[in-house]
Amino acid sequence: MIEVVRTAESAEADWVEAELHELVLDYDRVVVSPEQAEFPLPALCRDGQVVSGREALIAALRELEALAEAWRRFQGDSCYVDDDGECV
C-alpha cells in the first residue's frame, strides 16, 4: 500500500496527493506533526521504501504512473498495439 506521510497543512503534500488522484491510485494518508517525522516531509512510503524531496517524489510518481499503466493494460482480454505496431 502507498502511504503519503505529511503534516496537516502542506502545499507540497497536497500536490503529491493530487498526483495520486490523477493516477487513480489508492493510498493511505498519515498525518504527523513535524516533531514526529523521522524523515523530511512530505514522503511517499511503498514497499518498505521512503521517498522524500521534490525530485525524488517526481521520480517515484512517474514510476507509479508507469506501473499503473502497465497494470491496466494487461487487465483485460484485449490486444494492445505498441508504438512499433506489435500486439502486446
GULOMI-978375 format. One record per atom (N, C-alpha, C): y, x, z; residue number from 0; residue in one letter. Coordinates in Angstrom, 2 decimals, padded with zeros to 5 digits. Example, Ala and Ser with C-alpha at 12.3 -4.5 7.8 and 13.67 -1.06 7.14 Angstrom:
REM GULOMI-978375
v, u, w, pos, code
-005.69, 013.19, 007.80, 0, A
-004.50, 012.30, 007.80, 0, A
-003.30, 013.20, 007.80, 0, A
-002.25, 012.85, 007.08, 1, S
-001.06, 013.67, 007.14, 1, S
000.03, 012.90, 007.87, 1, S
REM end
This chain:
REM GULOMI-978375
v, u, w, pos, code
-001.17, 000.84, 000.00, 0, M
000.00, 000.00, 000.00, 0, M
001.24, 000.89, 000.00, 0, M
002.22, 000.47, -000.73, 1, I
003.50, 001.16, -000.78, 1, I
004.34, 000.68, 000.40, 1, I
005.00, 001.61, 001.06, 2, E
005.93, 001.27, 002.14, 2, E
007.29, 001.87, 001.81, 2, E
008.32, 001.09, 002.05, 3, V
009.69, 001.59, 001.98, 3, V
010.16, 001.70, 003.42, 3, V
010.38, 002.91, 003.85, 4, V
010.88, 003.16, 005.21, 4, V
012.38, 003.35, 005.09, 4, V
013.12, 002.56, 005.86, 5, R
014.57, 002.54, 005.70, 5, R
015.27, 002.13, 006.97, 5, R
016.58, 002.31, 006.97, 6, T
017.40, 001.75, 008.03, 6, T
017.81, 000.34, 007.59, 6, T
018.32, -000.43, 008.51, 7, A
018.68, -001.82, 008.20, 7, A
019.75, -001.90, 007.11, 7, A
020.74, -001.06, 007.17, 8, E
021.84, -001.05, 006.20, 8, E
021.79, 000.24, 005.41, 8, E
021.40, 000.16, 004.15, 9, S
021.32, 001.36, 003.32, 9, S
021.37, 000.97, 001.85, 9, S
022.45, 001.36, 001.18, 10, A
022.58, 001.07, -000.25, 10, A
021.49, 001.79, -001.04, 10, A
021.15, 002.99, -000.63, 11, E
020.10, 003.75, -001.33, 11, E
018.75, 003.05, -001.18, 11, E
018.44, 002.55, 000.00, 12, A
017.18, 001.83, 000.20, 12, A
017.19, 000.51, -000.56, 12, A
018.35, -000.15, -000.62, 13, D
018.46, -001.37, -001.42, 13, D
018.12, -001.09, -002.87, 13, D
018.59, 000.06, -003.37, 14, W
018.31, 000.46, -004.75, 14, W
016.80, 000.67, -004.96, 14, W
016.14, 001.35, -004.01, 15, V
014.70, 001.60, -004.11, 15, V
013.95, 000.27, -004.15, 15, V
014.32, -000.64, -003.26, 16, E
013.65, -001.94, -003.24, 16, E
013.91, -002.72, -004.52, 16, E
015.10, -002.63, -005.07, 17, A
015.41, -003.33, -006.32, 17, A
014.55, -002.78, -007.46, 17, A
014.33, -001.47, -007.47, 18, E
013.46, -000.87, -008.49, 18, E
012.03, -001.39, -008.35, 18, E
011.53, -001.51, -007.14, 19, L
010.18, -002.03, -006.93, 19, L
010.08, -003.49, -007.35, 19, L
011.14, -004.27, -007.07, 20, H
011.16, -005.66, -007.51, 20, H
011.12, -005.73, -009.04, 20, H
011.89, -004.86, -009.69, 21, E
011.93, -004.81, -011.14, 21, E
010.55, -004.51, -011.72, 21, E
009.81, -003.65, -011.04, 22, L
008.46, -003.29, -011.49, 22, L
007.42, -004.34, -011.09, 22, L
007.83, -005.33, -010.30, 23, V
006.96, -006.38, -009.79, 23, V
005.80, -005.76, -009.02, 23, V
006.16, -004.87, -008.10, 24, L
005.17, -004.23, -007.24, 24, L
005.37, -004.68, -005.80, 24, L
004.29, -004.95, -005.13, 25, D
004.33, -005.36, -003.74, 25, D
004.49, -004.13, -002.86, 25, D
005.17, -004.30, -001.75, 26, Y
005.37, -003.20, -000.80, 26, Y
005.69, -003.79, 000.56, 26, Y
005.56, -002.97, 001.57, 27, D
005.98, -003.33, 002.92, 27, D
007.29, -002.64, 003.22, 27, D
008.18, -003.34, 003.89, 28, R
009.44, -002.76, 004.34, 28, R
009.29, -002.40, 005.81, 28, R
009.59, -001.15, 006.13, 29, V
009.55, -000.68, 007.51, 29, V
010.97, -000.26, 007.88, 29, V
011.59, -001.02, 008.77, 30, V
012.97, -000.74, 009.18, 30, V
012.93, 000.05, 010.48, 30, V
013.59, 001.20, 010.45, 31, V
013.65, 002.07, 011.63, 31, V
015.10, 002.47, 011.86, 31, V
015.37, 002.93, 013.05, 32, S
016.69, 003.49, 013.33, 32, S
016.68, 004.94, 012.87, 32, S
017.84, 005.50, 012.60, 33, P
017.88, 006.91, 012.19, 33, P
017.22, 007.84, 013.22, 33, P
017.28, 007.48, 014.48, 34, E
016.68, 008.31, 015.52, 34, E
015.15, 008.27, 015.47, 34, E
014.59, 007.19, 015.01, 35, Q
013.13, 007.03, 014.93, 35, Q
012.52, 007.74, 013.73, 35, Q
013.34, 008.02, 012.73, 36, A
012.82, 008.57, 011.48, 36, A
012.31, 009.99, 011.67, 36, A
011.14, 010.24, 011.10, 37, E
010.55, 011.58, 011.15, 37, E
010.83, 012.36, 009.87, 37, E
011.53, 011.73, 008.91, 38, F
011.84, 012.34, 007.62, 38, F
013.12, 011.68, 007.12, 38, F
013.77, 012.28, 006.12, 39, P
015.00, 011.69, 005.57, 39, P
014.75, 010.29, 005.01, 39, P
015.69, 009.40, 005.24, 40, L
015.57, 008.02, 004.76, 40, L
016.54, 007.78, 003.62, 40, L
016.24, 006.84, 002.76, 41, P
015.01, 006.05, 002.67, 41, P
013.86, 006.91, 002.15, 41, P
012.67, 006.39, 002.36, 42, A
011.48, 007.10, 001.92, 42, A
010.45, 006.11, 001.39, 42, A
009.67, 006.57, 000.43, 43, L
008.52, 005.82, -000.06, 43, L
007.28, 006.49, 000.51, 43, L
006.40, 005.68, 001.07, 44, C
005.13, 006.20, 001.59, 44, C
004.02, 005.53, 000.80, 44, C
003.12, 006.38, 000.28, 45, R
001.99, 005.86, -000.51, 45, R
000.88, 006.88, -000.48, 45, R
-000.32, 006.43, -000.19, 46, D
-001.50, 007.30, -000.19, 46, D
-001.31, 008.52, 000.71, 46, D
-000.68, 008.32, 001.85, 47, G
-000.50, 009.40, 002.81, 47, G
000.61, 010.38, 002.47, 47, G
001.33, 010.13, 001.39, 48, Q
002.43, 010.99, 001.00, 48, Q
003.76, 010.31, 001.27, 48, Q
004.74, 011.11, 001.66, 49, V
006.08, 010.61, 001.92, 49, V
007.02, 011.26, 000.91, 49, V
007.82, 010.44, 000.25, 50, V
008.77, 010.92, -000.74, 50, V
010.16, 010.46, -000.31, 50, V
011.11, 011.40, -000.25, 51, S
012.48, 011.03, 000.05, 51, S
013.41, 011.95, -000.74, 51, S
014.65, 011.59, -000.79, 52, G
015.62, 012.30, -001.62, 52, G
015.69, 011.64, -002.98, 52, G
016.89, 011.50, -003.50, 53, R
017.10, 010.71, -004.72, 53, R
016.22, 011.17, -005.89, 53, R
016.20, 012.44, -006.19, 54, E
015.42, 012.93, -007.34, 54, E
013.93, 012.67, -007.16, 54, E
013.42, 012.92, -005.96, 55, A
012.00, 012.69, -005.70, 55, A
011.67, 011.20, -005.74, 55, A
012.59, 010.36, -005.26, 56, L
012.38, 008.91, -005.32, 56, L
012.35, 008.43, -006.77, 56, L
013.25, 008.94, -007.59, 57, I
013.26, 008.56, -009.00, 57, I
011.94, 008.94, -009.65, 57, I
011.47, 010.15, -009.39, 58, A
010.19, 010.60, -009.96, 58, A
009.04, 009.72, -009.48, 58, A
009.02, 009.39, -008.20, 59, A
007.95, 008.55, -007.65, 59, A
007.98, 007.16, -008.25, 59, A
009.17, 006.61, -008.44, 60, L
009.29, 005.28, -009.04, 60, L
008.84, 005.30, -010.51, 60, L
009.13, 006.37, -011.24, 61, R
008.67, 006.46, -012.63, 61, R
007.15, 006.58, -012.68, 61, R
006.58, 007.30, -011.72, 62, E
005.13, 007.40, -011.63, 62, E
004.51, 006.03, -011.35, 62, E
005.10, 005.28, -010.45, 63, L
004.61, 003.94, -010.15, 63, L
004.76, 003.02, -011.36, 63, L
005.83, 003.19, -012.09, 64, E
006.04, 002.40, -013.30, 64, E
004.92, 002.65, -014.31, 64, E
004.59, 003.91, -014.52, 65, A
003.52, 004.25, -015.46, 65, A
002.18, 003.72, -014.97, 65, A
001.92, 003.83, -013.68, 66, L
000.68, 003.33, -013.11, 66, L
000.57, 001.81, -013.29, 66, L
001.66, 001.10, -012.99, 67, A
001.66, -000.36, -013.13, 67, A
001.46, -000.77, -014.59, 67, A
002.11, -000.06, -015.50, 68, E
001.96, -000.37, -016.93, 68, E
000.52, -000.18, -017.39, 68, E
-000.09, 000.92, -016.99, 69, A
-001.48, 001.17, -017.36, 69, A
-002.40, 000.13, -016.73, 69, A
-002.16, -000.21, -015.49, 70, W
-002.99, -001.20, -014.80, 70, W
-002.92, -002.54, -015.51, 70, W
-001.72, -002.96, -015.86, 71, R
-001.55, -004.26, -016.51, 71, R
-002.12, -004.26, -017.92, 71, R
-002.04, -003.15, -018.58, 72, R
-002.53, -003.05, -019.95, 72, R
-004.03, -003.32, -020.03, 72, R
-004.77, -002.86, -019.06, 73, F
-006.22, -002.95, -019.13, 73, F
-006.81, -004.06, -018.26, 73, F
-005.99, -005.01, -017.84, 74, Q
-006.48, -006.10, -017.02, 74, Q
-006.96, -007.30, -017.82, 74, Q
-006.76, -007.30, -019.12, 75, G
-007.18, -008.44, -019.93, 75, G
-008.27, -008.05, -020.90, 75, G
-008.69, -009.01, -021.69, 76, D
-009.71, -008.78, -022.70, 76, D
-009.04, -008.57, -024.06, 76, D
-007.99, -007.81, -024.07, 77, S
-007.23, -007.61, -025.29, 77, S
-007.32, -006.16, -025.75, 77, S
-007.03, -005.96, -026.99, 78, C
-006.92, -004.62, -027.55, 78, C
-005.44, -004.33, -027.72, 78, C
-005.00, -003.22, -027.20, 79, Y
-003.62, -002.81, -027.35, 79, Y
-003.54, -001.67, -028.33, 79, Y
-002.56, -001.72, -029.19, 80, V
-002.38, -000.67, -030.19, 80, V
-001.30, 000.27, -029.68, 80, V
-001.66, 001.56, -029.60, 81, D
-000.70, 002.55, -029.11, 81, D
000.26, 002.95, -030.23, 81, D
001.15, 003.89, -029.95, 82, D
002.17, 004.31, -030.90, 82, D
001.59, 004.93, -032.16, 82, D
000.37, 005.41, -032.09, 83, D
-000.29, 006.01, -033.25, 83, D
-001.11, 005.00, -034.05, 83, D
-001.06, 003.73, -033.65, 84, G
-001.81, 002.70, -034.34, 84, G
-003.26, 002.60, -033.94, 84, G
-003.63, 003.28, -032.85, 85, E
-005.01, 003.26, -032.37, 85, E
-005.19, 002.14, -031.34, 85, E
-006.33, 001.48, -031.39, 86, C
-006.66, 000.47, -030.40, 86, C
-007.11, 001.17, -029.12, 86, C
-006.48, 000.82, -028.03, 87, V
-006.85, 001.42, -026.74, 87, V
-007.30, 000.35, -025.79, 87, V
REM end
